[in-house]
């Protein structure tokens, strides 16, 4: 659909401890063919492209930097966090810098 991929792998993870936000464990993984998965979730391609266009416009308004887009677990809310440039570059670096966030509903 988007990248011309023949298959995709979806992973399900959970915190190892409810009070520890930094450590997670993989519960399961599953392979799908993108077209079969799109049919299973009744994906509307028109809506898909509209959402992608909305995300691009949202990101264009932001200052240059590195951001993480996350969905809250039990709510239909996406939150965009600005993270330090070094985030995800080195897994041994555990900086606790303040994050900026913007909620999109």
C-alpha positions as CSV (number, residue, x, y, z in Angstrom):
1,X,0.0,0.0,0.0
2,X,2.5,2.6,1.1
3,X,6.0,1.1,0.5
4,X,5.2,-1.8,-1.8
5,X,6.2,-4.3,0.9
6,X,5.2,-7.9,0.5
7,X,4.8,-8.5,4.2
8,X,4.9,-6.6,7.5
9,X,5.5,-7.7,11.1
10,X,3.5,-6.3,14.0
11,X,4.8,-6.6,17.5
12,X,2.8,-6.4,20.8
13,X,4.7,-5.3,23.9
14,X,4.0,-4.5,27.5
15,X,5.9,-3.0,30.4
16,X,7.7,-5.5,32.5
17,X,6.4,-3.8,35.6
18,X,3.5,-1.4,35.7
19,X,5.6,1.2,37.5
20,X,8.6,1.0,35.3
21,X,8.1,3.1,32.1
22,X,11.6,2.2,30.7
23,X,11.6,-1.6,30.4
24,X,9.4,-3.6,28.1
25,X,8.9,-7.1,26.9
26,X,7.7,-8.4,23.6
27,X,4.5,-10.5,24.1
28,X,4.0,-11.7,20.5
29,X,4.7,-10.9,16.9
30,X,2.7,-11.6,13.8
31,X,3.3,-11.4,10.1
32,X,0.7,-9.9,7.7
33,X,0.5,-9.1,4.0
34,X,-0.3,-5.4,3.9
35,X,-3.3,-5.8,1.5
36,X,-4.8,-8.6,3.7
37,X,-4.3,-6.5,6.9
38,X,-5.9,-3.5,5.3
39,X,-8.9,-5.5,4.3
40,X,-9.1,-7.0,7.9
41,X,-9.2,-3.6,9.5
42,X,-11.4,-2.2,6.7
43,X,-8.9,0.5,5.8
44,X,-10.2,3.3,3.7
45,X,-7.3,4.5,1.5
46,X,-8.8,7.9,1.1
47,X,-8.9,8.4,4.9
48,X,-5.4,6.9,5.1
49,X,-3.9,9.6,2.8
50,X,-5.9,12.3,4.6
51,X,-4.3,11.3,7.9
52,X,-0.8,11.2,6.4
53,X,-1.4,14.6,4.9
54,X,-2.5,15.9,8.4
55,X,0.7,14.5,10.0
56,X,2.9,16.1,7.4
57,X,1.2,19.5,8.0
58,X,1.6,19.1,11.7
59,X,5.3,18.2,11.5
60,X,6.0,21.0,9.1
61,X,4.7,23.5,11.7
62,X,7.2,22.2,14.3
63,X,10.8,23.4,14.8
64,X,13.4,21.2,13.3
65,X,14.3,18.4,15.6
66,X,13.5,14.8,16.6
67,X,9.9,13.8,17.6
68,X,8.1,10.7,18.8
69,X,4.4,10.2,18.0
70,X,2.6,7.9,20.5
71,X,-1.0,6.8,21.0
72,X,-2.3,6.7,24.5
73,X,-3.2,3.2,25.4
74,X,-6.9,3.5,26.2
75,X,-7.8,6.7,24.4
76,X,-8.0,7.9,20.9
77,X,-5.4,10.6,21.5
78,X,-2.0,10.9,19.7
79,X,0.7,12.8,21.5
80,X,3.8,14.2,19.8
81,X,6.9,14.5,22.0
82,X,10.0,16.5,21.2
83,X,13.0,14.4,22.2
84,X,16.7,15.3,22.4
85,X,18.6,14.8,19.1
86,X,20.6,11.9,20.6
87,X,17.5,9.9,21.5
88,X,17.6,6.4,19.9
89,X,21.2,6.9,18.7
90,X,22.8,5.1,21.7
91,X,20.7,2.7,23.8
92,X,23.1,3.0,26.7
93,X,22.3,6.8,27.1
94,X,19.4,7.3,29.5
95,X,18.9,11.1,29.6
96,X,15.8,12.4,31.4
97,X,15.5,15.6,29.5
98,X,12.1,17.4,29.6
99,X,9.8,16.6,26.6
100,X,7.6,19.0,24.9
101,X,4.2,17.7,23.9
102,X,1.3,18.6,21.7
103,X,-1.9,16.6,21.8
104,X,-3.8,16.0,18.6
105,X,-7.4,14.8,18.9
